[in-house]
């Protein structure tokens, strides 16, 4: 891996995050903690669905070592039911406002709706994390450009309602690399500086078990895109399936968290700069061995 190809920073709306790379002060991936303010997310739906519980959870993740927080109000699990912008903002608005002031780390808004992104930025969010690659809402790129927010653009085949209906690729790594390259160039052409862009191959979003394993094994391939790379693998079904094949029974949440930590160490070894996880403390402890 050539260090010269790796970005040194991810520039946010008002802050700058140093990224891990050889010779940098930080050697481990940054850890993004997940704050789901939803009744139906695949892993923790309903556990933090009111403001006080969600804020307390976010602050606990920071205490466990989260470098940034990702707040979402709409589940994107397979076959999930969409919610309208008003309901999504009702769920997350006060949570974003509180965490942006109390957490002491940057806050990201996990949304594909431009109006929700704009409201979250006004409330203090630094990052727009969009599972549609900022392509699902025609106003999303404009919001990002005008606000100066950082963005994370993810690959997804289909929509959350259709993505797991027989996903197919001829070469999953090459095709997603090509998509992210085109999306990067489109975002730069629209006025978003390269140093504000993060890209995510979208493990679990329109991929089979084998596709997800291939992406995990080849994660370092995406580093030549010249942006920060985020991987959101936490508690995903492919981890549960791998554990089940070994143990002969369904994996528990704790076992999925252990698998998540193991995969995070593998991603760290590949040079991935950001991992998005539920069990921040466990992952930070595992990554401590890598610096």
C-alpha positions in Angstrom: 0.0 0.0 0.0 1.5 3.3 -1.0 1.1 5.9 1.7 1.3 8.7 -0.9 -2.2 7.7 -2.2 -3.9 8.0 1.2 -5.6 11.2 2.2 -4.3 12.8 5.5 -7.6 14.4 6.5 -11.4 14.3 6.1 -12.6 17.9 6.1 -16.0 18.3 7.7 -18.3 21.3 7.8 -16.4 23.1 10.6 -13.9 20.5 11.8 -11.1 18.4 10.4 -10.5 14.7 11.2 -7.0 13.3 10.9 -7.1 10.0 9.1 -4.9 6.9 9.9 -2.0 6.2 7.6 1.6 5.2 8.0 3.5 7.9 10.0 0.3 9.6 11.2 -0.5 10.4 14.8 -3.5 8.0 14.6 -2.8 4.5 13.3 -6.1 2.8 13.9 -9.3 3.4 11.9 -11.7 6.1 13.2 -14.7 4.5 14.9 -18.1 5.9 14.0 -20.7 4.9 16.6 -24.3 4.1 15.5 -27.2 6.0 17.1 -30.4 4.5 15.6 -33.5 6.5 16.6 -35.9 4.0 15.0 -38.4 1.4 16.0 -37.3 -1.1 13.3 -33.6 -1.1 12.7 -32.4 -4.6 12.1 -30.2 -4.9 15.2 -31.3 -2.3 17.8 -34.6 -1.0 16.6 -36.7 0.5 19.4 -33.9 0.5 22.0 -33.1 4.2 21.6 -36.3 5.5 20.0 -36.9 8.4 22.4 -34.7 11.5 22.7 -33.3 10.9 26.2 -32.4 7.3 25.5 -30.8 8.1 22.1 -28.7 11.0 23.6 -27.6 8.8 26.5 -26.6 6.1 24.1 -24.6 8.5 21.9 -22.8 9.9 25.0 -22.1 6.3 26.2 -20.6 5.5 22.8 -18.3 8.5 23.1 -17.3 7.4 26.5 -16.4 4.0 25.0 -14.2 5.7 22.4 -16.3 6.8 19.4 -14.5 9.3 17.3 -17.8 10.4 15.6 -21.5 9.6 15.8 -24.0 8.7 13.1 -27.6 9.5 13.9 -30.4 7.9 11.8 -34.1 8.1 11.9 -35.1 5.7 9.1 -34.2 2.0 9.0 -32.4 0.9 5.8 -32.5 -2.8 6.7 -33.7 -5.2 3.9 -37.4 -4.8 3.2 -37.8 -1.9 5.6 -40.7 0.5 5.3 -39.8 4.1 4.3 -40.9 7.0 6.5 -41.6 10.6 5.3 -39.2 13.5 6.0 -41.4 15.0 8.7 -41.5 11.7 10.7 -37.7 11.2 10.2 -36.9 14.7 11.5 -39.3 14.3 14.4 -37.2 11.2 15.5 -33.8 12.7 15.1 -34.0 16.5 15.3 -33.5 17.0 19.0 -31.1 14.1 19.2 -28.8 15.7 16.6 -29.2 19.1 18.3 -28.2 17.7 21.7 -25.4 15.5 20.6 -23.8 18.2 18.4 -23.5 20.3 21.6 -22.9 17.7 24.2 -20.9 14.8 22.7 -17.7 16.6 21.9 -17.2 14.6 18.7 -18.6 15.3 15.1 -22.2 14.2 14.4 -23.2 12.7 11.1 -26.8 12.5 9.8 -27.7 9.2 8.2 -30.4 10.2 5.7 -31.2 10.2 2.0 -33.6 13.2 2.2 -32.2 16.6 1.5 -34.6 18.4 3.7 -33.6 16.3 6.7 -29.9 16.7 5.9 -30.4 20.5 5.8 -32.2 20.6 9.1 -29.6 18.4 10.7 -26.8 20.6 9.5 -28.6 23.7 10.9 -28.8 21.8 14.2 -25.0 21.2 14.2 -24.3 18.0 12.1 -21.0 18.0 10.3 -21.6 15.1 7.8 -24.3 13.8 5.5 -24.1 10.0 5.3 -26.4 8.9 2.4 -27.0 5.3 1.5 -28.1 6.4 -2.0 -24.7 8.0 -2.8 -26.3 11.4 -2.7 -28.2 10.3 -5.8 -31.6 9.5 -4.4 -32.8 13.1 -3.8 -32.1 15.6 -6.5 -31.5 18.4 -3.9 -29.0 16.5 -1.7 -25.9 17.5 -3.6 -27.0 21.2 -3.5 -27.4 21.0 0.3 -24.0 19.5 0.6 -22.4 22.1 -1.6 -24.1 25.1 0.0 -23.6 24.0 3.6 -20.0 22.8 3.2 -20.8 19.6 5.0 -18.7 16.5 4.5 -20.4 13.6 2.7 -20.3 9.8 2.8 -21.6 8.3 -0.5 -22.4 4.6 -0.3 -23.0 2.0 -3.0 -26.3 0.2 -2.9 -27.8 -2.1 -5.6 -31.5 -1.3 -5.7 -33.4 0.1 -2.6 -33.8 -1.2 0.9 -37.1 -2.7 -0.2 -35.5 -4.5 -3.2 -31.8 -4.8 -2.6 -31.7 -8.4 -1.3 -33.9 -9.8 -4.1 -31.3 -11.8 -6.0 -28.4 -9.2 -6.1 -26.1 -10.0 -9.0 -22.6 -8.9 -10.1 -20.1 -10.3 -12.6 -17.2 -8.9 -10.5 -18.5 -7.4 -7.3 -15.3 -5.6 -6.3 -14.6 -4.2 -9.7 -18.2 -3.0 -10.3 -18.5 -1.3 -6.9 -15.0 0.3 -7.4 -16.2 1.6 -10.7 -19.4 3.0 -9.3 -17.6 4.8 -6.4 -15.1 6.2 -8.8 -17.9 7.6 -11.0 -19.7 8.9 -7.9 -16.6 10.6 -6.6 -16.0 12.4 -9.9 -19.7 13.5 -10.1 -19.6 14.9 -6.6 -16.3 16.8 -7.3 -17.7 18.1 -10.6 -20.8 19.3 -8.6 -18.6 21.4 -6.3 -17.8 19.1 -3.3 -14.0 19.1 -2.7 -12.3 15.7 -2.7 -11.2 16.2 0.9 -14.8 16.4 2.1 -15.8 13.1 0.4 -15.9 9.7 2.0 -16.9 6.6 0.0 -18.5 3.4 1.3 -18.7 0.1 -0.7 -22.0 -0.7 1.1 -21.5 -4.1 2.6 -24.9 -5.7 3.1 -26.7 -3.4 0.7 -27.7 -5.4 -2.3 -25.0 -8.1 -1.8 -25.1 -11.8 -1.1 -23.0 -13.5 1.7 -20.3 -14.3 -0.8 -20.3 -10.7 -2.2 -19.9 -9.3 1.3 -17.0 -11.6 2.0 -15.3 -10.6 -1.2 -15.6 -7.0 -0.4 -14.2 -7.5 3.1 -11.2 -9.4 1.6 -10.6 -6.8 -1.0 -11.3 -3.7 1.1 -7.9 -2.2 0.5 -8.6 -2.0 -3.3 -10.8 1.0 -2.6 -8.0 3.1 -1.1 -6.8 4.2 -4.6 -9.9 6.3 -4.9 -8.1 9.1 -3.1 -10.8 9.7 -0.5 -11.4 8.4 3.0 -13.1 5.0 2.9 -15.8 3.9 5.4 -17.0 0.4 5.9 -20.2 -0.3 7.8 -20.2 -4.1 8.5 -21.5 -4.1 12.1 -23.7 -7.1 13.0 -24.5 -7.7 9.4 -26.1 -10.9 8.3 -22.9 -12.2 6.6 -21.1 -12.1 10.0 -24.0 -14.1 11.6 -24.0 -16.6 8.8 -20.2 -17.2 9.0 -20.5 -17.8 12.8 -23.5 -20.0 12.3 -21.6 -22.2 9.8 -18.8 -22.6 12.4 -21.0 -23.2 15.4 -24.0 -24.9 13.8 -26.5 -22.5 15.4 -27.6 -18.9 15.0 -25.2 -16.3 16.3 -26.1 -14.2 19.3 -25.7 -10.4 19.2 -22.6 -10.7 21.4 -21.1 -13.1 18.9 -22.0 -10.8 16.0 -20.2 -8.0 17.9 -17.2 -10.3 18.3 -17.2 -11.0 14.6 -17.6 -7.3 13.9 -14.5 -6.6 16.0 -12.5 -9.2 14.2 -13.5 -7.8 10.8 -12.6 -4.3 12.0 -9.1 -5.5 12.7 -8.9 -7.0 9.3 -10.1 -3.7 7.8 -7.5 -1.9 9.9 -4.8 -4.1 8.5 -6.0 -3.2 5.0 -5.7 0.5 5.7 -9.4 1.4 5.9 -9.8 4.7 7.6 -13.3 4.6 9.2 -15.5 1.7 10.6 -19.1 2.2 11.5 -20.2 0.0 14.4 -22.6 -0.6 17.2 -20.3 -2.0 19.9 -17.8 0.8 20.0 -16.0 -0.2 23.2 -15.4 -3.8 22.0 -14.1 -2.6 18.6 -11.8 0.0 20.2 -10.4 -2.6 22.5 -9.7 -4.9 19.5 -8.1 -2.1 17.5 -5.8 -1.2 20.4 -3.6 -4.1 19.4 -3.2 -2.4 16.0 -2.2 1.0 17.4 
